[in-house]
Amino acid sequence: MPATLELTCTSDDCEMDMFDMHYTYDMPDDVGVEDFQCPYCGGTDCLEETMG
């Protein structure tokens, strides 16, 4: 099963609530939330990893 990263956009102006990223390849150990942007609003500093 590929690794999954669940993210939440915390921007008040964004309609995106939560989304999952599924890795189908090996990601470097130093890749984290700060390396991605919200697919809806394009923000980068508004993403947080959701702890299930």
NUBALUM-424734 format. One record per residue: residue number from 1; residue in one letter; x, y negated, z of N, C-alpha, C in turn. Coordinates in steps of 0.001 Angstrom, whole numbers, plus 500000, padded with zeros to 6 digits. Example, Ala and Ser with C-alpha at 12.3 -4.5 7.8 and 13.67 -1.06 7.14 Angstrom:
# NUBALUM-424734
+-----+------+--------+--------+--------+--------+--------+--------+--------+--------+--------+
:  nr : rest :   n_c1 :   n_c2 :   n_c3 :  ca_c1 :  ca_c2 :  ca_c3 :   c_c1 :   c_c2 :   c_c3 :
+-----+------+--------+--------+--------+--------+--------+--------+--------+--------+--------+
:   1 :    A : 513190 : 505690 : 507800 : 512300 : 504500 : 507800 : 513200 : 503300 : 507800 :
:   2 :    S : 512850 : 502250 : 507080 : 513670 : 501060 : 507140 : 512900 : 499970 : 507870 :
+-----+------+--------+--------+--------+--------+--------+--------+--------+--------+--------+
This chain:
# NUBALUM-424734
+-----+------+--------+--------+--------+--------+--------+--------+--------+--------+--------+
:  nr : rest :   n_c1 :   n_c2 :   n_c3 :  ca_c1 :  ca_c2 :  ca_c3 :   c_c1 :   c_c2 :   c_c3 :
+-----+------+--------+--------+--------+--------+--------+--------+--------+--------+--------+
:   1 :    M : 500843 : 501179 : 500000 : 500000 : 500000 : 500000 : 500883 : 498765 : 500000 :
:   2 :    P : 500620 : 497809 : 499091 : 501440 : 496591 : 499056 : 501239 : 495750 : 500306 :
:   3 :    A : 502249 : 494980 : 500627 : 502150 : 494056 : 501759 : 501122 : 492984 : 501450 :
:   4 :    T : 500469 : 492481 : 502480 : 499445 : 491453 : 502331 : 499761 : 490276 : 503243 :
:   5 :    L : 499590 : 489079 : 502722 : 499741 : 487863 : 503500 : 498403 : 487134 : 503432 :
:   6 :    E : 497754 : 486929 : 504579 : 496474 : 486240 : 504628 : 496717 : 484796 : 505032 :
:   7 :    L : 496249 : 483864 : 504190 : 496497 : 482442 : 504400 : 495207 : 481653 : 504533 :
:   8 :    T : 495259 : 480582 : 505301 : 494150 : 479651 : 505475 : 494631 : 478263 : 505090 :
:   9 :    C : 493793 : 477533 : 504361 : 494091 : 476132 : 504057 : 493406 : 475283 : 505119 :
:  10 :    T : 494174 : 474447 : 505793 : 493654 : 473641 : 506894 : 493312 : 472207 : 506482 :
:  11 :    S : 493432 : 471892 : 505202 : 493109 : 470544 : 504722 : 491610 : 470287 : 504838 :
:  12 :    D : 491236 : 469164 : 505441 : 489828 : 468797 : 505584 : 489160 : 468525 : 504241 :
:  13 :    D : 489945 : 468182 : 503237 : 489407 : 467866 : 501914 : 489326 : 469074 : 500988 :
:  14 :    C : 489683 : 470250 : 501473 : 489739 : 471441 : 500629 : 488571 : 472373 : 500938 :
:  15 :    E : 488027 : 472973 : 499908 : 486913 : 473917 : 500058 : 487395 : 475356 : 500242 :
:  16 :    M : 488693 : 475616 : 500089 : 489232 : 476967 : 500239 : 489294 : 477305 : 501717 :
:  17 :    D : 488730 : 478413 : 502095 : 488729 : 478834 : 503487 : 489930 : 479737 : 503752 :
:  18 :    M : 489994 : 480855 : 503059 : 491030 : 481844 : 503315 : 491261 : 482640 : 502037 :
:  19 :    F : 492493 : 483097 : 501841 : 492782 : 483963 : 500706 : 493911 : 484911 : 501069 :
:  20 :    D : 493948 : 486054 : 500382 : 494970 : 487071 : 500606 : 495922 : 487103 : 499435 :
:  21 :    M : 497182 : 487271 : 499738 : 498195 : 487478 : 498703 : 498703 : 488901 : 498878 :
:  22 :    H : 498636 : 489688 : 497812 : 499088 : 491073 : 497845 : 500364 : 491185 : 497025 :
:  23 :    Y : 501422 : 491627 : 497656 : 502702 : 491774 : 496959 : 502782 : 493155 : 496329 :
:  24 :    T : 503065 : 493188 : 495048 : 503241 : 494467 : 494365 : 504712 : 494721 : 494072 :
:  25 :    Y : 505560 : 493901 : 494636 : 507009 : 494063 : 494473 : 507669 : 493625 : 495772 :
:  26 :    D : 508932 : 493914 : 495924 : 509648 : 493539 : 497146 : 509905 : 492042 : 497168 :
:  27 :    M : 509464 : 491400 : 498233 : 509703 : 489973 : 498418 : 510948 : 489816 : 499281 :
:  28 :    P : 511772 : 488830 : 499017 : 512921 : 488573 : 499892 : 512449 : 488300 : 501314 :
:  29 :    D : 513255 : 488666 : 502283 : 512895 : 488510 : 503694 : 512651 : 487062 : 504094 :
:  30 :    D : 513274 : 486120 : 503397 : 513137 : 484718 : 503791 : 511963 : 483999 : 503123 :
:  31 :    V : 511122 : 484712 : 502357 : 509945 : 484105 : 501733 : 508847 : 484018 : 502777 :
:  32 :    G : 508245 : 482826 : 502899 : 507189 : 482623 : 503880 : 506099 : 481728 : 503346 :
:  33 :    V : 505198 : 481350 : 504210 : 504047 : 480525 : 503836 : 504489 : 479237 : 503147 :
:  34 :    E : 505574 : 478656 : 503597 : 506037 : 477379 : 503046 : 506466 : 477468 : 501580 :
:  35 :    D : 506586 : 478671 : 501042 : 506986 : 478852 : 499648 : 505801 : 478871 : 498680 :
:  36 :    F : 504582 : 478724 : 499201 : 503386 : 478815 : 498372 : 502549 : 477551 : 498494 :
:  37 :    Q : 501572 : 477411 : 497582 : 500650 : 476285 : 497648 : 499225 : 476811 : 497549 :
:  38 :    C : 498284 : 476034 : 498063 : 496876 : 476406 : 498027 : 496413 : 476461 : 496566 :
:  39 :    P : 495758 : 477545 : 496160 : 495298 : 477634 : 494767 : 494137 : 476700 : 494452 :
:  40 :    Y : 493505 : 476124 : 495460 : 492372 : 475221 : 495228 : 492803 : 473759 : 495193 :
:  41 :    C : 493451 : 473298 : 496270 : 493798 : 471871 : 496346 : 495253 : 471591 : 495976 :
:  42 :    G : 496076 : 472626 : 495906 : 497474 : 472450 : 495540 : 498361 : 472034 : 496693 :
:  43 :    G : 497794 : 471902 : 497895 : 498582 : 471491 : 499052 : 499574 : 472560 : 499493 :
:  44 :    T : 500665 : 472114 : 500078 : 501669 : 473051 : 500568 : 501835 : 472987 : 502081 :
:  45 :    D : 501685 : 471810 : 502662 : 501873 : 471683 : 504105 : 500602 : 471989 : 504887 :
:  46 :    C : 499525 : 472387 : 504202 : 498255 : 472683 : 504854 : 497992 : 474186 : 504990 :
:  47 :    L : 498919 : 475016 : 504512 : 498714 : 476463 : 504601 : 499240 : 477007 : 505915 :
:  48 :    E : 498471 : 477928 : 506487 : 498891 : 478622 : 507692 : 498601 : 480099 : 507529 :
:  49 :    E : 499478 : 480936 : 508047 : 499234 : 482368 : 508031 : 498150 : 482692 : 509047 :
:  50 :    T : 497155 : 483463 : 508625 : 496074 : 483855 : 509496 : 496491 : 485098 : 510264 :
:  51 :    M : 496387 : 485013 : 511557 : 496729 : 486159 : 512389 : 495464 : 486938 : 512681 :
:  52 :    G : 495407 : 488173 : 512176 : 494218 : 489006 : 512345 : 494242 : 489690 : 513603 :
+-----+------+--------+--------+--------+--------+--------+--------+--------+--------+--------+
